[in-house]
């Protein structure tokens, strides 16, 4: 037992000092490709719902079930992935989710009616919810410690490229060939990606945490590069031992930060056109203005990717929450299209700095290996449930108050989340994640 423990400790140190290797780059690009499919699916769902309603293939009520089934599936998938990934291994959870998503998306392309499509959507979204949890966690556990944040945030940056790609595909394909070819393209792409990911190894951190030292050693050796090459790439850095706070505290910080990030971003992007119309500013039909605002997404992800390792997790996340709060208040005061677009762009930058730093990096950092997938799964799952509740909450608020109140609430949520991370969150930059 002592020999095994000593070997595990040595292997852990070797793993903590690895640099970017061919195996890591392979995992990074395969994970990023899967995350693009995740981003694409959200926009496809909205496009399909509007198209089927226009063609009288569905009703408004059926469309509400269709969209809600997606969020429900994401919630279920986040929880399932967490438990499977922690108890049975990362690789199993990672492969099951993509297979489930790809197969039922493809089956959905041949749906004879909307009810059948809703069922396919629910099951496919369960797989998609798992992809969100497993994707970032896989990069987190394979990435070199000194650049872990950068690579996880870079995954978020690539993932968010899925939105404009999907919008373009939907614009070109759906008016000419209906929505079904889009489902075929996504389903087949998921199948190809599943095949390419078949030989991805198990996470060595999970193997070490479960006493499988020999299996972990072979993977760590593959992650290592020759010493001469390693010294050229990065100077030796001191890696600090992480002393995780209680799981309850970590789970609270993770849930609050992820929920605030996703709920604020979703509420803003989904309701801005409606809220602005209330103030007689209509940009809902202007693709150009909406696109200008959404250009803040890749900019924000790039900023988050640069800062997260450079200055630290909390020093990136907390100011981003506070800046989001301040910009939300200024946004509420705009009464011109120019002002709306400028502050909308800046607010989008803030949201996506948080997406890249909180969702992609910090949540996984907060948990030890044995609980990482479950912690991230529960936090993301609760965030999805809150997202489902937001349309009802916003509609209720608008029935007796003004649009300004919505923006002020976004600001209040951001301030609260920033305070929680600052006072209760742990700084995990340059620390191991055992």
GISULUR-V156708 format. One record per residue. OMEGA is omega in whole degrees, 0 to 359 (999 if undefined). Layout:
{{OMEGA} {OMEGA}}
This chain:
{{180} {179} {180} {180} {178} {179} {180} {180} {179} {179} {179} {178} {178} {180} {181} {183} {176} {173} {183} {181} {176} {179} {179} {180} {178} {180} {181} {183} {178} {176} {182} {178} {177} {180} {174} {177} {178} {180} {182} {187} {182} {182} {177} {181} {180} {180} {180} {181} {181} {181} {181} {178} {180} {181} {180} {177} {178} {176} {178} {180} {178} {178} {178} {176} {180} {181} {180} {179} {178} {179} {178} {178} {178} {179} {181} {181} {179} {181} {181} {181} {180} {183} {179} {182} {180} {187} {185} {179} {182} {186} {180} {180} {185} {182} {181} {186} {183} {178} {180} {180} {183} {183} {185} {170} {179} {178} {180} {179} {182} {182} {180} {180} {186} {179} {178} {180} {178} {179} {178} {180} {180} {183} {178} {181} {173} {176} {181} {177} {176} {181} {181} {182} {186} {184} {181} {181} {178} {178} {180} {186} {179} {185} {173} {185} {185} {180} {186} {181} {181} {184} {177} {178} {177} {175} {177} {179} {180} {181} {183} {170} {180} {182} {180} {178} {181} {178} {178} {180} {180} {180} {183} {191} {189} {180} {183} {189} {183} {185} {188} {179} {178} {178} {178} {181} {181} {180} {179} {178} {178} {179} {178} {180} {177} {180} {180} {182} {184} {185} {174} {183} {174} {178} {179} {178} {177} {180} {179} {180} {181} {172} {181} {190} {184} {179} {180} {183} {182} {180} {179} {178} {179} {179} {181} {175} {179} {186} {181} {179} {181} {182} {176} {187} {184} {176} {179} {179} {177} {179} {186} {177} {180} {172} {186} {172} {180} {180} {180} {178} {179} {181} {178} {180} {180} {182} {180} {184} {179} {182} {179} {181} {186} {182} {179} {181} {182} {180} {180} {185} {184} {189} {182} {181} {181} {181} {181} {178} {177} {180} {175} {173} {186} {174} {184} {182} {181} {180} {182} {180} {178} {180} {178} {179} {183} {174} {176} {182} {178} {178} {179} {178} {180} {178} {179} {180} {181} {188} {193} {175} {186} {184} {178} {183} {186} {181} {173} {189} {186} {176} {179} {176} {182} {177} {176} {179} {181} {180} {177} {178} {179} {180} {181} {184} {184} {179} {177} {181} {180} {180} {179} {182} {181} {182} {175} {176} {182} {179} {177} {175} {180} {179} {187} {165} {179} {178} {183} {185} {182} {186} {186} {189} {195} {183} {179} {180} {187} {187} {173} {186} {185} {182} {190} {183} {179} {179} {179} {180} {180} {180} {179} {179} {178} {178} {179} {178} {179} {178} {177} {184} {186} {180} {179} {182} {180} {179} {179} {180} {182} {180} {181} {178} {184} {180} {181} {182} {180} {180} {178} {178} {176} {179} {181} {178} {180} {179} {180} {181} {178} {179} {179} {180} {183} {186} {184} {183} {178} {173} {187} {180} {178} {177} {177} {182} {181} {999}}
